[in-house]
Amino acid sequence: MRMSPVSQYLLVFITVLSLSWVIKAQIAPAIFYPFGSVAGDTVNISVEDENSTLVNVWRPFVFFGRTYNKTYVNSNGFLTFNQSSSEFLAQYFPINGSEDIVAPLLTDIDVSMNGIISYQQYSSGSVLTRATQDINQYFPDLNFIATWALVATWDRVAYFYHTGTETSFQVVLISGGDLSFILMNYGDCAVTPNLVQAGYDTVNSTAYFVIPGSNNGSNIPNLMNSSNVNVPGRWAFRVDGGPDQNLQENIIAAQIRVTSFSDLTESGKIEIVLEKLRQELVKSGLSSSVKLNLRKIQKTQP
């Protein structure tokens, strides 16, 4: 059947629009592991604060000395192991609580309008090959071989009460033998006035870590450029609880800036300074369980 010029124009216009949408939907940061329908993910169709998905993992995952055979992918940007949670950040790490938490971006998330939460686990294939290469790059003295991985992704999810915002991040749990690791990957993250933080915490907070700046909603877009392994947008941690984990060789110094000498003497300020210094040391590879105490203050000439 011969189409009129107007019909032909409309057909071409609609085709171009459809192609543009498909291209946009498939774009993801290069550091992200495969996810979504292309990867065969299970989709967590959640309503705000109301859904957590139980994942019975195929290999035991050791997290700071505790071995787990299951995990929960919670809507609000974090994983738990003992029970599901609808928490959207009542307090910052360290919580000194009774639950181990892995939080690529714990905040109040609402995917009822836009965004998808999905996950997939692997015991063979190219994802494990990639995981093996990544871990050996970041922890070169271990001769590690990945035998299992879980990839959970929050793709262009919205913050609660801020429909239309889009934030993308991912957490990858990786294990092999007695060794366990976590990768946290960040794409475009929108500014948020909501409470937010990224990192992990353990039972009684015997080990915990907060990605610097992640507890400030206005700084969240910077996550895609931050790293502790010199890969923008990626943070890597060894979490089985082995000796000297996350400890790199030759930590020479850590530097922080204070505005005045009073920052080191006034009550309340020194705790903030010590915490900033601790996080700088952890970024350089020191164990996240390190505790800092001030023994002496002395003024010297530069």
C-alpha positions in Angstrom: 0.0 0.0 0.0 1.4 3.4 -1.0 1.7 5.9 2.0 1.1 9.6 1.7 4.1 11.9 2.4 2.6 12.8 5.7 2.3 9.2 6.8 5.9 8.5 5.8 7.1 11.5 7.8 5.2 10.3 10.9 6.6 6.8 10.5 10.2 8.0 10.4 9.7 10.4 13.3 8.3 7.6 15.5 11.1 5.3 14.6 13.8 7.8 15.5 12.1 8.5 18.9 12.0 4.8 19.7 15.6 4.3 18.7 16.7 7.2 21.0 14.8 5.7 23.9 16.5 2.3 23.5 19.9 3.8 23.3 19.4 5.9 26.5 18.0 2.9 28.4 21.1 0.8 27.6 23.7 3.4 28.7 25.4 2.5 32.0 28.8 3.5 33.6 31.7 1.3 32.4 32.6 0.3 35.9 29.2 -1.3 36.5 28.9 -5.0 36.3 26.2 -6.3 33.9 22.7 -5.7 35.2 19.1 -5.4 34.2 17.1 -7.5 31.7 20.2 -8.0 29.5 22.0 -9.7 32.4 18.9 -11.8 33.3 18.5 -10.0 36.6 15.6 -10.6 39.0 13.8 -7.4 39.4 12.7 -6.2 42.8 9.4 -4.4 42.1 9.1 -2.4 45.3 6.9 0.2 46.7 8.6 2.9 48.8 9.9 1.5 52.1 7.8 -1.7 51.7 9.9 -4.3 50.0 13.0 -6.3 50.6 14.0 -9.4 48.6 15.5 -12.4 50.2 18.4 -13.9 48.2 19.5 -17.4 49.2 23.2 -17.2 48.2 24.8 -20.1 46.4 28.1 -19.8 48.3 28.7 -18.8 51.9 29.7 -15.2 52.3 32.0 -14.3 55.2 31.5 -10.8 56.6 33.9 -9.8 59.3 34.0 -13.3 60.8 30.3 -14.2 60.4 29.2 -16.6 57.7 26.0 -16.0 55.8 23.9 -18.1 53.4 21.4 -15.5 52.7 21.1 -11.7 52.2 18.3 -9.2 51.8 18.3 -6.6 49.1 16.4 -3.7 50.8 14.7 -1.0 48.8 16.5 1.9 50.5 19.9 1.2 49.1 21.5 -1.4 51.4 21.9 -5.1 52.2 21.3 -6.9 55.5 21.9 -10.6 56.4 19.8 -11.6 59.3 16.5 -9.9 58.5 14.9 -7.6 56.0 14.7 -3.9 56.8 12.7 -0.8 55.7 15.2 1.5 57.4 15.8 4.8 55.6 18.6 6.1 57.9 17.7 6.7 61.5 21.4 7.1 62.5 24.8 7.3 60.9 27.5 4.6 61.1 28.8 3.5 63.6 25.4 2.3 64.9 26.7 -0.1 67.5 23.7 -2.3 66.6 23.0 -6.0 66.2 23.0 -6.2 62.3 25.7 -6.3 59.7 24.9 -3.8 56.9 26.4 -3.2 53.5 25.1 0.2 52.2 26.2 1.4 48.8 23.8 4.3 49.3 21.4 4.1 52.3 18.7 6.8 51.9 15.0 7.1 51.4 14.3 5.7 47.9 11.0 5.5 46.0 10.8 3.6 42.8 7.1 3.8 42.5 7.5 6.4 39.8 10.9 5.7 38.2 13.8 3.4 38.7 14.5 -0.3 39.0 16.2 -2.4 41.7 17.5 -5.7 40.4 20.0 -8.4 41.3 21.8 -11.5 39.9 24.2 -14.0 41.4 26.9 -15.9 39.5 29.0 -19.1 40.1 30.6 -19.2 36.7 31.2 -17.2 33.6 32.6 -13.8 32.5 31.4 -11.9 35.6 33.5 -14.1 37.8 36.5 -13.6 35.4 36.0 -9.9 35.7 35.7 -10.1 39.5 38.9 -12.1 39.8 40.8 -9.6 37.7 39.4 -6.6 39.7 40.2 -8.1 43.1 43.7 -9.2 42.1 44.3 -5.6 40.8 43.2 -4.0 44.1 44.7 -6.7 46.4 47.7 -8.0 44.4 49.2 -10.2 47.1 46.3 -12.6 47.5 46.3 -14.6 44.3 42.5 -14.6 44.5 40.0 -16.6 42.4 36.4 -15.6 42.5 33.9 -18.5 42.8 30.7 -16.5 43.5 29.4 -13.0 43.1 26.1 -11.2 43.8 25.4 -8.0 41.8 22.6 -5.7 43.1 21.8 -2.5 41.2 19.7 0.5 41.8 19.2 1.9 38.3 18.0 5.5 38.0 16.0 5.3 41.2 14.2 8.3 42.7 14.5 9.8 46.2 11.4 9.8 48.3 9.3 13.0 47.9 11.5 14.0 44.9 9.9 12.3 41.9 12.0 12.6 38.8 15.4 12.4 40.4 17.6 9.7 39.1 20.4 8.0 41.0 22.4 4.9 39.9 24.6 2.8 42.1 25.6 -0.9 42.5 27.1 -3.2 45.1 29.0 -6.4 44.2 29.6 -9.1 46.8 32.5 -11.4 45.8 33.8 -14.5 47.5 36.4 -17.2 46.8 37.6 -19.7 49.4 37.7 -17.9 52.8 38.1 -14.5 51.2 35.3 -12.0 50.8 35.2 -8.6 49.1 32.7 -5.8 48.3 32.7 -3.4 45.4 30.6 -0.3 45.4 30.1 1.4 42.0 28.5 4.8 41.4 27.0 6.4 38.3 25.1 9.7 38.2 23.8 10.5 41.6 21.4 13.4 42.2 21.6 15.9 45.0 19.2 15.1 47.8 18.0 16.9 51.0 17.3 13.5 52.5 19.6 11.9 55.0 22.1 9.6 53.2 25.3 7.7 53.7 27.5 5.0 52.0 29.7 2.4 53.5 29.3 -0.6 55.9 28.7 -1.4 59.5 29.0 -4.5 61.6 27.5 -6.0 64.8 28.5 -3.7 67.6 30.4 -1.6 65.0 33.6 -3.6 65.6 34.4 -2.6 62.0 32.7 0.1 59.9 33.4 2.6 57.2 31.7 5.7 55.8 32.8 6.9 52.3 34.0 10.4 52.9 31.4 13.0 52.1 28.6 10.5 51.5 26.6 11.6 54.6 26.0 15.0 53.0 23.3 15.0 50.4 24.7 17.9 48.4 28.0 16.0 47.9 26.4 12.8 46.6 27.2 13.6 42.9 30.9 13.5 43.8 30.6 9.7 44.4 31.1 9.0 40.7 34.5 10.6 40.9 35.7 9.2 44.3 37.6 6.0 44.9 39.9 4.2 47.2 41.4 2.1 44.4 42.2 4.9 41.9 39.1 3.9 39.7 36.7 6.9 39.6 33.3 5.8 41.0 34.5 2.6 42.6 35.3 1.6 46.2 36.7 -1.8 47.1 36.9 -3.5 50.5 38.1 -6.8 51.8 35.5 -7.8 54.4 36.1 -11.4 55.5 37.9 -10.1 58.6 41.3 -11.5 57.7 44.6 -10.1 59.1 45.5 -6.6 58.0 42.6 -6.4 55.6 42.4 -3.3 53.4 46.0 -2.6 54.6 48.2 -1.4 51.8 52.0 -1.2 52.1 53.9 2.0 52.8 51.3 4.2 54.3 53.6 7.2 54.8 51.3 9.9 56.0 47.7 11.2 55.9 47.0 14.9 55.7 44.0 16.9 56.8 43.4 20.7 57.1 42.1 22.5 60.2 41.0 26.1 60.2 42.7 27.0 63.4 44.5 25.7 66.4 41.3 25.8 68.3 40.0 22.9 66.2 42.5 20.7 68.1 41.7 22.1 71.6 38.0 23.0 71.8 35.7 20.4 73.1 33.7 18.7 70.4 35.9 19.8 67.5 38.7 17.4 68.2 36.4 14.4 67.8 35.5 15.7 64.3 39.2 16.1 63.4 40.1 12.6 64.7 37.2 11.1 62.7 38.4 12.9 59.5 41.9 11.7 60.1 40.7 8.1 60.7 38.8 8.1 57.4 41.9 9.4 55.6 43.9 6.6 57.0 41.3 4.0 56.0 41.2 5.4 52.5 44.9 4.8 52.4 44.4 1.2 53.4 44.4 1.1 57.2 41.9 -1.3 58.8 38.5 0.3 59.2 38.4 -0.9 62.8 41.3 1.5 63.7 40.5 3.8 66.7 42.3 7.2 67.2 42.9 8.9 70.5 44.6 12.3 71.0 47.5 12.0 73.5 49.3 15.3 73.1 49.0 18.7 71.3 52.1 20.7 70.7 52.5 23.9 68.6 55.6 24.0 66.4 56.8 26.4 63.7 56.3 25.2 60.1 
